[in-house]
Amino acid sequence: VQLVESGGGAVQAGGSLRLSCAASGFDFSSSAMSWARQAPGKYIEYVSHIYGDGRTTYTDSVKGRFTASRDNAKNTVFLQMDSLKPEDTAVYYCVKDFRISTARGQGTPVIVSS
């Protein structure tokens, strides 16, 4: 299993970023993929899940602002983040099949300044 995130960076509050996660080494189209984040000094938390059939769920704090999507032909999952807030600052991870401890990428940092 290999998961490689990209697209993080620094942005001002109200701005947008699009994260990508390139996956390989497993049957991507049938896997549930998640985005999780860990803010400084806090526990890691799930942000969104997207299932093989495209269904999505989101944690309450990002509903209406973040949109997860996937391209099964390219083995890639995306997280479009709009209306970013300083509290969205964290390292964002791509996770396979809810295996947050054993199947996640190296993370991409997102810094939102006020």
Secondary structure, DSSP 8 states (H G I E B T S, - for coil): -EEEEE--EEEETT--EEEEEEEESS-GGGS-EEEEEE-TTS--EEEEEE-TTS-EEE-GGGTTTEEEEEETTTTEEEEEE-S--GGG-EEEEEEETT-TTTSB---EEEEEE-
